[in-house]
Amino acid sequence: MTALPITLLTTAVLALILVWLSIAVVIQRARAKISIGDGSTASVRDGE
């Protein structure tokens, strides 16, 4: 019965990573003032 708690923990950790990455992307796109696509901005395309 330890498989379920391990699965729940892994899911929770991955969900937190997803939220963190999503926030980082939103912040970078807001700084570059880009809403759709890459806006021909190298920092958005290359992840700098």
Secondary structure, 3 states (H helix, E strand, C coil): CCHHHHHHHHHHHHHHHHHHHHHHHHHHHHHHCCCCCCCCCHHHHHCC
